[in-house]
């Protein structure tokens, strides 16, 4: 049973105020889409601060994954590699030499972080389709997921699919 479902059941059966708090927090965790801006920072030529509407105007990619229930769902958004390219990270033909010792952190509003190598986010290098998604099955992401989420379709577990994404930071180990 998921934590959210357990909390909802515990709240419904009156198991204490502490059990109801996670349900209320989960329903209000994501700020309104207009308030969130995705930051692309770090070792890039042009740091970006993008509103959800600006992401919608960029080239779109759809990916399918299996959810926790085994159902196929379709996420739509922008390739992380496209965002990195626009920020001036060393991708494409610049992905060589010291750029190969570069990593990217993705950070959620609650502080959750995951790590990617820059190369695995570059579609020209790996053919990856890792996206910053803003919709699921043609609808906006659920409040507990978004408004933005990284989706990693080839991962067998969703541990790197960062919900409530706020920041993508590029860090080059060798300059």
C-alpha positions as CSV (number, residue, x, y, z in Angstrom):
1,X,0.0,0.0,0.0
2,X,1.4,3.4,-0.9
3,X,2.2,5.9,1.9
4,X,-0.5,8.3,0.5
5,X,-3.1,5.6,0.5
6,X,-2.2,4.4,4.0
7,X,-2.3,8.0,5.3
8,X,-5.7,8.5,3.7
9,X,-7.1,5.3,5.2
10,X,-5.6,6.1,8.6
11,X,-7.2,9.6,8.4
12,X,-10.6,8.1,7.4
13,X,-10.6,5.8,10.3
14,X,-9.6,8.5,12.8
15,X,-6.2,7.2,13.8
16,X,-5.1,10.6,14.9
17,X,-4.4,14.1,13.6
18,X,-0.8,13.2,12.8
19,X,-2.0,10.6,10.3
20,X,-4.1,13.2,8.5
21,X,-1.3,15.7,8.1
22,X,0.5,13.9,5.2
23,X,-2.7,13.7,3.2
24,X,-3.3,17.5,3.5
25,X,0.4,18.1,2.7
26,X,0.3,15.9,-0.4
27,X,-2.7,17.6,-1.8
28,X,-1.1,21.1,-1.5
29,X,2.6,20.3,-2.0
30,X,2.9,21.6,-5.5
31,X,2.8,25.4,-5.9
32,X,0.6,26.8,-8.7
33,X,2.2,26.3,-12.1
34,X,2.7,30.1,-12.6
35,X,4.8,30.3,-9.4
36,X,7.3,27.6,-10.4
37,X,10.2,28.3,-12.6
38,X,12.7,25.6,-13.7
39,X,16.3,26.8,-13.1
40,X,19.1,25.4,-15.3
41,X,22.3,26.5,-13.6
42,X,25.9,25.6,-12.9
43,X,28.7,25.2,-15.5
44,X,26.6,26.6,-18.4
45,X,27.1,29.6,-20.6
46,X,23.5,30.9,-20.2
47,X,21.7,30.0,-17.0
48,X,18.0,29.6,-17.6
49,X,14.9,30.3,-15.6
50,X,11.9,28.8,-17.4
51,X,8.2,29.1,-16.7
52,X,5.9,26.2,-17.6
53,X,4.5,28.1,-20.5
54,X,8.0,28.6,-21.9
55,X,8.6,24.9,-21.8
56,X,5.4,24.2,-23.6
57,X,6.7,26.4,-26.5
58,X,9.8,24.2,-26.9
59,X,10.1,21.1,-29.1
60,X,8.0,18.3,-27.4
61,X,8.8,14.6,-26.8
62,X,6.5,11.9,-25.6
63,X,7.7,8.8,-23.7
64,X,5.8,5.8,-22.4
65,X,6.5,4.1,-19.1
66,X,4.8,1.5,-16.9
67,X,3.4,3.0,-13.7
68,X,3.4,1.3,-10.3
69,X,0.3,-0.6,-11.3
70,X,1.8,-1.9,-14.5
71,X,-0.4,0.4,-16.6
72,X,1.3,2.2,-19.6
73,X,1.2,6.0,-19.3
74,X,2.4,8.7,-21.6
75,X,4.4,11.6,-20.4
76,X,5.0,14.7,-22.6
77,X,7.6,17.4,-22.2
78,X,11.0,18.7,-23.3
79,X,14.2,16.6,-23.6
80,X,16.6,17.5,-20.8
81,X,19.3,17.5,-23.4
82,X,17.5,20.3,-25.2
83,X,17.4,22.4,-22.1
84,X,21.1,21.7,-21.5
85,X,21.9,22.7,-25.1
86,X,19.9,26.0,-24.7
87,X,21.8,26.7,-21.5
88,X,25.1,26.2,-23.2
89,X,26.2,23.0,-21.6
90,X,28.8,21.0,-23.6
91,X,26.5,18.6,-25.5
92,X,26.4,17.3,-29.1
93,X,29.8,17.8,-30.8
94,X,31.2,19.4,-27.6
95,X,30.7,16.2,-25.6
96,X,34.3,15.1,-25.5
97,X,37.4,15.6,-23.3
98,X,36.8,17.3,-20.0
99,X,33.1,17.5,-20.7
100,X,33.0,13.7,-20.2
101,X,33.7,14.4,-16.5
102,X,30.5,16.4,-16.0
103,X,27.5,15.5,-14.0
104,X,24.0,16.9,-13.6
105,X,21.9,17.1,-10.5
106,X,18.1,17.3,-10.6
107,X,16.5,18.8,-7.4
108,X,12.9,18.7,-6.3
109,X,11.1,21.3,-4.2
110,X,11.4,19.0,-1.1
111,X,15.2,18.7,-1.5
112,X,15.2,15.3,-3.2
113,X,18.1,15.0,-5.6
114,X,19.3,12.6,-8.2
115,X,22.5,12.4,-10.3
116,X,23.0,11.9,-14.0
117,X,26.1,12.0,-16.1
118,X,25.9,14.7,-18.7
119,X,26.6,12.2,-21.4
120,X,23.5,10.1,-20.5
121,X,21.3,13.2,-20.9
122,X,22.7,14.1,-24.4
123,X,20.5,12.4,-27.0
124,X,23.3,12.8,-29.6
125,X,25.5,10.6,-27.3
126,X,23.1,8.0,-26.1
127,X,19.8,8.3,-27.9
128,X,18.2,8.9,-24.5
129,X,14.8,10.4,-24.2
130,X,14.9,11.7,-20.6
131,X,12.4,14.5,-20.4
132,X,11.1,17.3,-18.1
133,X,7.5,16.3,-18.3
134,X,4.5,18.6,-17.7
135,X,1.7,16.3,-18.7
136,X,0.6,12.7,-18.2
137,X,-1.8,11.1,-20.7
138,X,-2.5,14.6,-22.2
139,X,-3.4,16.2,-18.8
140,X,-1.3,18.3,-16.4
141,X,0.7,16.4,-13.9
142,X,-1.1,15.6,-10.6
143,X,-0.2,18.1,-7.8
144,X,1.9,15.6,-5.9
145,X,4.0,15.0,-9.1
146,X,4.5,18.5,-10.6
147,X,4.0,20.8,-12.2
148,X,7.3,19.5,-13.6
149,X,8.9,16.0,-13.3
150,X,11.9,14.3,-14.8
151,X,10.9,11.1,-16.5
152,X,13.6,8.4,-17.2
153,X,11.8,5.9,-19.5
154,X,14.5,3.2,-19.6
155,X,15.0,3.0,-15.8
156,X,13.3,-0.1,-14.4
157,X,12.4,1.8,-11.2
158,X,11.2,5.4,-11.0
159,X,13.7,6.5,-8.3
160,X,15.3,9.0,-10.7
161,X,12.0,10.4,-11.9
162,X,12.2,13.6,-9.8
163,X,8.8,15.0,-8.9
164,X,8.2,18.7,-8.2
165,X,11.4,19.5,-10.2
166,X,12.8,22.9,-9.6
167,X,16.5,22.9,-10.6
168,X,18.9,21.2,-13.0
169,X,22.5,22.0,-12.2
170,X,25.5,21.1,-14.3
171,X,28.8,20.4,-12.5
172,X,32.1,19.9,-14.5
173,X,34.7,18.1,-12.5
174,X,37.6,19.0,-14.8
175,X,37.9,22.4,-16.4
